[in-house]
Amino acid sequence: MREIITKTQHLYSGRIISLDLHDITLPDGETSIRERVIHPGAVAIVPLDGDGNVLLVRQYRLAADQIMLEIPAGTLKPGEDPAVCAVRELQEETGYRPGKLESLGGLFVAPGYTTEFIHLFFATDLIESRLAADADEFIEVKRVPLAQAIAWVMDGTLIDGKSVSGLLKVARKLGV
């Protein structure tokens, strides 16, 4: 079932992603073309405060052309440990660092065209500790009871894939 890359043409390199065009040989010997977006990977964190509230972030997302409600997240730096990135991103986006950070596994965003893999984490025992936000990010933090966040996942109010996955994993873990 593997596809064999026979030729690669590098089309674009940007600040975060790059794009390659591959000529491939299919398992049956036929040929085809694949486009692949190369992404360094990311982290996403479900932060739960002592009152059972999830810290979500509201921000405008150009690709979706809307303001979205999401769990905090960020892109990995080259060679960076995902747990280190998760702590940094949580501090930058919410002003808290986790007293306890637990891996929830991860997910490929869209394996049909991108290498992006998001490492999911569950953060508890939150401690105030703000880092400066990225200059190009305008974020509003919103505290929401976990049960409400799950209700928003189920009714389609919350539609960001990493958030849906992370919140459902935490809900299952906690029996919500």
C-alpha positions in Angstrom: 0.0 0.0 0.0 3.0 2.4 0.2 3.5 5.1 -2.4 7.1 5.6 -3.7 8.3 9.1 -4.3 10.2 9.2 -7.6 10.8 12.9 -7.9 10.3 16.0 -5.7 10.0 19.6 -6.7 10.2 22.1 -3.9 7.7 24.9 -4.6 7.7 27.2 -1.6 9.3 27.9 1.7 7.6 30.3 4.2 7.9 31.3 7.8 6.1 28.2 9.1 5.4 25.8 6.2 6.9 24.7 3.0 5.3 23.0 0.0 6.6 20.1 -2.1 5.2 18.5 -5.3 6.0 14.8 -5.5 5.8 12.4 -8.5 4.9 9.0 -7.0 4.5 5.4 -8.1 1.3 3.8 -6.7 1.2 0.2 -5.3 -0.3 -1.0 -8.7 2.6 0.5 -10.6 0.7 3.5 -12.0 1.9 7.1 -11.3 0.4 10.1 -9.8 1.2 13.5 -8.2 1.0 14.5 -4.5 1.3 17.9 -2.9 2.6 17.9 0.6 2.7 20.8 3.1 5.6 20.3 5.5 5.0 21.7 9.0 7.2 21.5 12.0 4.4 20.2 14.3 2.6 21.9 17.1 1.2 21.5 20.6 -2.2 22.1 22.0 -3.1 22.2 25.7 -6.4 21.7 27.6 -5.8 23.9 30.8 -8.2 23.2 33.6 -8.3 25.5 36.6 -9.1 24.5 40.2 -12.8 25.4 39.7 -13.2 23.0 36.8 -13.0 25.7 34.1 -11.2 25.3 30.8 -9.1 28.3 29.7 -10.0 28.8 26.0 -8.6 31.5 23.7 -10.6 33.6 21.3 -8.7 34.8 18.2 -9.3 35.7 14.6 -8.2 32.9 12.2 -7.6 34.2 8.6 -7.9 30.7 6.9 -11.4 30.3 8.5 -12.2 34.0 8.2 -13.7 34.0 11.7 -13.1 34.5 15.3 -12.6 31.1 16.8 -12.7 29.7 20.3 -9.8 27.2 20.8 -7.6 25.5 23.4 -4.2 27.3 23.6 -1.7 26.0 21.1 1.5 26.8 19.3 4.1 25.7 16.8 7.2 23.7 17.8 10.6 25.3 17.3 13.1 23.0 15.5 14.2 20.2 17.9 12.0 21.5 20.7 10.5 19.1 23.2 6.7 19.2 22.9 6.2 19.5 26.7 8.6 22.5 26.8 6.7 24.1 24.0 3.3 23.4 25.7 4.5 25.2 28.9 5.7 28.2 26.9 2.6 28.5 24.8 0.3 28.2 27.8 2.2 31.0 29.5 2.2 33.2 26.4 -1.5 32.7 25.6 -3.2 32.5 29.1 -0.7 33.8 31.6 -0.5 30.4 33.5 2.0 27.6 33.6 1.0 24.1 34.6 1.9 22.6 38.0 1.1 19.3 36.3 1.3 18.5 32.6 0.1 15.2 31.1 0.4 14.0 27.5 -2.9 13.1 25.8 -1.2 11.7 22.7 -1.7 13.6 19.5 -3.1 13.7 16.0 -2.3 14.4 12.4 -4.2 17.5 11.3 -4.9 16.3 7.7 -2.6 13.5 6.7 -3.8 13.6 3.1 -1.7 16.7 2.4 0.3 17.9 5.5 2.9 16.5 7.9 1.5 18.6 10.8 1.2 16.6 14.0 -0.2 18.2 17.1 0.9 16.9 20.5 -2.0 17.2 23.0 -1.6 18.0 26.7 -3.7 18.3 29.8 -2.6 21.0 32.2 -3.7 21.3 35.8 -2.6 22.9 39.0 -2.3 26.2 37.1 0.1 28.9 38.5 0.0 32.5 37.3 3.1 33.1 35.2 2.8 35.3 32.2 5.2 35.4 29.3 5.0 38.1 26.6 2.6 37.1 23.8 3.8 36.9 20.2 3.6 40.4 18.6 1.2 39.2 15.9 -1.3 37.5 18.2 -4.4 39.2 19.6 -5.9 36.8 22.1 -8.7 36.9 24.6 -8.8 34.3 27.4 -12.2 32.9 28.2 -12.9 30.6 31.3 -15.6 28.1 30.6 -16.8 25.2 32.7 -15.6 21.9 31.2 -19.1 20.6 30.8 -20.1 23.8 28.8 -17.0 23.4 26.5 -18.0 19.8 25.8 -21.6 20.9 25.1 -20.2 23.4 22.6 -18.2 20.6 20.9 -21.3 18.5 20.6 -23.6 21.3 19.3 -21.1 22.6 16.8 -20.3 25.9 18.5 -16.7 24.9 19.0 -15.4 23.6 15.6 -11.6 23.7 15.9 -10.2 20.1 15.4 -7.4 20.2 18.0 -9.8 21.7 20.5 -12.5 19.1 19.8 -10.1 16.2 20.2 -8.3 17.6 23.3 -11.5 18.4 25.1 -13.1 15.1 24.3 -10.0 13.3 25.5 -10.1 15.2 28.8 -13.8 14.7 29.2 -13.4 10.9 28.8 -10.5 10.9 31.2 -12.5 12.8 33.9 -15.8 11.0 33.2 -17.6 14.2 32.2 
